[in-house]
Amino acid sequence: MPVVQYVLENAQDLPGVTIERVFLRSYPYETIGAHLFGTVGEVNQEELEAAENDDVTLGDRVGKSGVEREYDRYLRGRNGASRVQVDAGGAFRGAGGVKEPVQGRQLRLAVDLETQKVGQRALSAFAPTGKGGFVAMDVNDGEVLALGSAPSFDPNQFARIVEPKVYKELTDDENGSPLTNRATSGLYPAGSTFKLITAAAALESDLIEPNETIFDPGKIEIGEQVFTNAGSEPNGTVDLRQALQVSSDVYFYTLGARMNDATEDSALQQWSSRLGIGRPTGIDLPPEQTGLVPSPAWRNELFENGDTDRPWSIGDSVQLSVGQGDLQTNPLQMAVAYAAIANGGRIVTPHLGMQVEGTDGRVIQELDIPDQREVPISPETQETILGGLSDAATKPGGTSYDVFKDFEVPIAGKTGTAERAPNADQSWYIALAPYPDPQYVVAVTIEEGGFGAGAAAPAARQILAALFELGKKEEAKVVRGNSQTR
């Protein structure tokens, strides 16, 4: 401002120098929703060549990530220009015509601001290292109501040229790499939240009946290796619904062994892919990571190329059955999988954009709801799995009962505690609510958060409370589970 005032006061001594307004992006909520809104920056040569509009020139600022990038064609607007007359020496001689700039259009999102705020506060409250991600989504149409990652950043930093020092801090792992969207690009083992997928694969492949029981003594030997429950605690004789309630590892180890095939993808790999694990979700929020569902073909190729010390073994199937081993996924993929069980077999495409509006709020264009894939999930499979997850959250002995026993809305939910060496255990929780006819899925993961009931579950409770508008009294509760079940 001092420079502007000086130029205005001394205009007669500064021929050819004028004051022009420069319009910059402003993000009033700062770190709230930063990974949703994304960033802007100067267009590079590759983007210039790929630009949909021919009015983009070097020096223009375009969307680089998030909805800024996905919907740049609507949001950016068009440049203005002023013509001036100069003499042969370049001295100003008069003003010419003016081409007025065209303001970008508005984009209406599916995001619920209050849920977004609560979700980010919950991550901060329960993440010991300040790292994690969450998503809240409608299970029927894929509308993303909230999605966040911690640590966050202030996108206003990108409204101007970002200094190299600042950019380095925002991408430095030691600072938590704030620009990384852990909800869509974090790659983690899912722990016991993956048991829903194992259950669906076994049931739909007729490898087990819903009422078939397996004895769980706390450990089991498979392929000359002993696999144990958390703390080696026995659960006795359990069927599938009970195994989900208490999160019996032995039960799911057994299913993993039954589904093992050392030469080709088994039912477990096939159903993982069908439910959206290890493949892009198609969300309108670039970029996102694909992840990995480990398979015999993948590991055997690594072995043949000398990139690993062993080929596929039955132990890999056992580990995958409980969301461990080489599995790499994220909260958004897991939310899509849970939504498919909740809605009876439709694989929704998560999306944020709803409609494009003019500056006066008039609707210019309704954005199409993305297509959905169908997978065959029987009503019996759906009822059994959702019943087990409901028991886990609402019945004594359930892995998240201590967290949700007094929650006003009936839910179905699954804890997960994933081993992620050399880091401490990763905390997971995925909830479907209201039970038995879910409308929302909430998926939370917290790096080094420990047991699922200890960190991710109480964070999910606060997000659910915001979705169902249960008030500040609910958000103020700090409810931690004490279950040591994975």
Buried (B, 14 or more C-beta within 10 A) or exposed (E): EEEEEEBEEEEEEEEEEEEEEEEEBEBEBEBBBBBBBBBBBEBEEEBEEEBEEEEBEEEBBBBBBBBBBBBBBBBBBBEEEEEEEEEEEEEBEEEEEEEEEEEBBBBBBBBBBBBBBBBBBBBBEBBBBBBBBBBBBBBBBBBBBBBBBBBBBBBBBBBEEBEEEEBEBBEEEEBBBBBBBBBBBBBBBBBBBBBBBBBBBBBBBEBBEBEEBBEBBBBBEBEEEEBBBBEEBEBEEBBBBBBBBBBBBBBBBBBBBBBBBBEEBBBBBBBBBBBBBBBBBBBBBBEBBBBBBBBBEBBBBBBEEEEBEEBBBBBBBBBBBBBBBBBBBBBBBBBBBBBBBBBBBBBBBBBBBBEBBEEEEEEEEEBEEBEBEEBEBEEEBBEBBBBBBBBBBBEEEBBBBBBBBEBEBBBBBBBBBBBBEEEBBBBBBBBBBBBEEBBBBBBBBBBBBBBBBBBBBBBBBBBBBBBBEBEEEBBEBEBEBEBBBB
